[in-house]
Amino acid sequence: MIRRLAPLLLSSAILGALGLAACTVGPNYHPPQAIPHADGGFVSAGEAGAVADQAPDAWWTLYDDKVLTDLVTRALVANTDLRQAEANVAKARAMLSEARAARLPTTTLTGGATYGRSAAADSSAGLAAAEQAALAKVPGANSAVFGPTLARPEWVYDAGFDMNYEVDLFGRVRRSIEAAHADADTARAARDAVQITVASDVARAYLDGCAYAEELAVARRNVELAKSDLDLTEQETRAGTLSNLESARARTVYEQAEAAVPTIEGLKNADLFALAALLGVAPKDAPEAAGRCTTPPKLARPLPVGDGTTLLLRRPDVREAERTLAAETARIGVATADLYPTVSLGSSISTVAPQGVNPFSNNYLSWGVGPLISWNFPNLVVARARVREARATAQAALAGFDGTMLTALKETEQALTFYGAELRHNAALTRARDDAKIAYDLVQQRFHAGTISQLDLISAEQTLIQAEQQLAQSDQSLVEDQVAVFKALGGGWKTPAKG
């Protein structure tokens, strides 16, 4: 019997496959066009001394600093934000698998056994006894019918198998899969954006720490110089050649120079603790190698930036916005499909048999195959409202995509502008430092020749140290601007994580 029913049970799946050829409601997704004039070179590239070469993915290797490369590699494996983003990707993939499973039929298998006696069985037993008495012409047959004749308690077995398949006539399932697929791509793009942020934050923290170490060395030399100036002033004050006013001024300069040291030390340590968090370790396990850096590394070659087209293809936030738009477009079809009936094909087999009887015999086996059409007319108003909501959400996603492209171009141009300005600033401060060094050397020669006083020598040295401080601060701004450029360019998400 089951062999004869098998083709009927499979008919649901066959008819459901035919439903794939039906229409799919809702708009088909087409990637939007890029904004005009976004495909050329960057306006501010020349100011930054950048070249049109394609920016490398592992841009931090341009510094040729092994410590920096090792730190970024470690962070791309152990960073907690990246681990969370990876979990979100896994969740999105699972949701995609769930959406795809709607193409498959759902099955229900039931089975059970009960022991006892039912009223129906008692009635059947009484009627059977009456029939036997009548046939035997035994007086008192009526008493047998209504008498205490009862069926014996026994085991009763039941089993059932149901299969249902939704025929995707209007593409609700198909659009749901499209939306889930785009959501998975969105999660991957968001993960890539986190990876860019992590690489940039690691580089910024390390390079800032190196720059603070350079500033700290200059600040400590300034303290030594201010102490020498103070000692000399106090000697001349005691000798009567200078007043207490000059001595007070010298002490103020010394104390101000001394007060600058702890601030820079705190900033340097804060960067080390930031690195520890980015590497997924406790602050006490901050990388010692980063703490030994004394000067921020320089780029090994001119800054490569590419052009606007490669930028928009590389930036994961642009890809994330585009995939979000694709998902919301597909959801218009999901909402529209609710305006139409739902057609399901079902098959079932069930049996209920007492103990000692073959439950799969024709006398106890029942089966059925047929379609089920469901159309919720009272909810059409709600369904139409949801369609309008889905269309509005897609329009918002389109505007968000356009805005993300504009933001990518704007951030890159701004980063290049700031970097170019700081390059010119840094070059001017370098010349000022060099001039101050020349002046100090000349003053030192005259001091040894006895033509000027020690105060003149200290003043020239203070001018040199101030120039070095300004240059060290500019060096820090320069590396921060470089990192901002690389982050705006969207590099760093294609680099495979390494253990």
Disulfide bonds with the S-S distance in Angstrom:
Cys210-Cys293 1.98
